[in-house]
Amino acid sequence: MKKWIIVFIFFSINAFANFSAKVIKVIDGDTVEVLTTKNNKIKVRLIDIDAPEHGQPYSHKSKQYLASLIDQKQVLIIDKGKDIYKRTLAIILYHQMNINQEMVKSGYAWAYRFKNNATNQKFLKIEANARQKKLGLWQDKQPIEPWVYKQSHKK
């Protein structure tokens, strides 16, 4: 019995592995495509953030900012699982910089909320600071959260 518990714990811990990859395409402010060292293309969704949707103010600037940080660069992907669209959910690190956090800090993404609760409480504080300093999208007089925008623009 103990042997099976140890095997289960080993596979649970190693279910998601960190890996190095090159960012080959910035899709939007919270999604990129990477090329692994084994030449696999993977779509990666930055976890704990939500960037403006296509058509929203600051959508293009958010994408541009993310591209300025990591496009065509070798990054470390901290794999956190998959979403319903089969994208890899991850934290992306570039030279020890947490890119997910940087997007919120610079005002180009919101702290992600699920059912009105932030998935990362630290990011809420970082978002509040960016909002106070009127960085990025916080220059807009009435920024609309991406999840609200999506609901009002369902086809």
C-alpha positions in Angstrom: 0.0 0.0 0.0 2.8 2.5 0.9 4.5 1.8 -2.4 1.4 2.8 -4.3 1.0 6.0 -2.3 4.7 6.9 -3.0 4.1 6.3 -6.7 1.0 8.4 -6.7 2.7 11.3 -4.9 5.7 11.1 -7.4 3.4 11.3 -10.4 1.2 14.1 -8.8 4.3 16.2 -8.1 5.7 15.7 -11.6 2.4 15.9 -13.5 3.3 19.4 -14.7 6.9 20.0 -15.6 8.7 23.2 -16.1 10.2 23.6 -19.6 12.2 26.0 -21.7 10.8 27.2 -24.9 11.1 30.0 -27.5 8.1 32.4 -27.9 7.4 32.3 -31.6 4.1 34.2 -31.6 2.3 36.6 -29.3 -1.4 36.0 -29.9 -2.8 38.6 -27.5 -1.9 40.1 -24.1 -2.3 36.9 -22.2 -1.6 34.1 -24.8 1.5 33.1 -26.7 2.7 30.3 -28.9 6.0 28.7 -28.0 8.3 26.2 -29.6 9.8 23.6 -27.2 13.3 22.2 -27.5 11.6 19.1 -29.0 10.1 21.3 -31.7 6.6 21.0 -30.4 4.3 24.1 -30.8 2.3 24.8 -27.7 -0.3 27.5 -27.0 0.3 29.0 -23.6 -2.2 31.1 -21.6 -0.6 33.2 -18.9 -2.3 32.2 -15.7 -3.8 34.6 -13.1 -4.2 37.5 -15.6 -6.8 38.7 -18.1 -5.8 41.1 -20.9 -8.2 43.2 -22.9 -10.0 41.3 -25.6 -9.6 42.0 -29.3 -11.8 45.0 -30.0 -11.3 46.5 -26.5 -9.3 49.6 -25.9 -5.7 48.7 -25.0 -6.0 45.2 -26.6 -3.3 46.1 -29.2 -1.1 47.9 -26.7 -1.3 44.9 -24.3 -0.3 42.5 -27.1 2.6 44.9 -28.1 3.8 45.2 -24.5 3.9 41.4 -24.1 5.7 41.1 -27.4 8.3 43.7 -26.3 9.0 41.5 -23.2 9.2 38.0 -24.7 8.6 37.7 -28.4 11.3 35.5 -30.0 13.0 35.0 -26.6 13.8 31.9 -24.7 11.6 31.6 -21.6 10.9 29.2 -18.8 7.3 27.9 -18.7 6.0 26.9 -15.3 3.3 24.5 -16.3 0.1 24.7 -14.2 -2.1 22.4 -16.3 -4.5 22.9 -19.1 -7.6 25.0 -19.6 -10.9 23.9 -21.4 -9.4 25.0 -24.7 -6.4 22.6 -24.2 -4.0 25.6 -23.8 -1.2 25.2 -21.3 -1.8 27.4 -18.3 1.5 28.8 -17.1 3.6 31.3 -15.4 6.2 32.6 -17.9 9.6 33.6 -16.6 12.2 35.6 -18.6 15.5 36.1 -16.7 13.7 35.7 -13.4 11.0 38.2 -14.3 7.5 36.9 -13.8 5.9 38.0 -17.1 2.4 37.4 -15.8 3.0 39.7 -12.9 4.7 42.3 -15.1 1.6 42.5 -17.4 -0.5 43.4 -14.4 2.1 45.7 -12.8 2.5 47.7 -16.1 -1.3 48.1 -16.4 -1.7 45.9 -19.5 -3.8 43.2 -17.8 -6.2 42.7 -14.9 -5.7 40.2 -12.1 -7.8 37.2 -13.3 -11.1 36.7 -11.4 -13.2 33.5 -11.3 -16.7 34.2 -10.1 -15.5 37.6 -8.9 -12.7 36.1 -6.8 -9.1 36.8 -7.8 -7.1 33.6 -8.5 -4.0 35.4 -7.2 -4.5 37.8 -4.3 -1.0 39.3 -4.7 -2.0 40.3 -8.3 -5.0 42.3 -6.9 -2.6 44.5 -4.9 -0.4 44.9 -8.0 -3.4 45.8 -10.1 -4.6 48.4 -7.5 -1.1 50.0 -7.7 -1.2 50.2 -11.5 -4.7 51.6 -11.3 -3.7 54.2 -8.8 -0.7 55.3 -11.0 -2.9 55.2 -14.1 -0.6 52.9 -16.0 -1.5 51.3 -19.3 -5.2 50.6 -19.6 -5.9 52.4 -16.4 -5.5 55.7 -18.4 -8.9 54.9 -19.8 -11.7 56.7 -17.9 -13.9 53.6 -17.7 -12.0 50.4 -18.5 -14.2 47.4 -19.1 -13.0 44.1 -17.6 -12.4 41.4 -20.3 -14.9 39.0 -18.7 -17.6 41.7 -18.8 -16.8 42.6 -22.4 -17.0 38.9 -23.5 -20.4 38.6 -21.9 -21.7 41.7 -23.7 -20.3 40.6 -27.0 -21.4 37.0 -27.2 -22.5 36.0 -30.7 
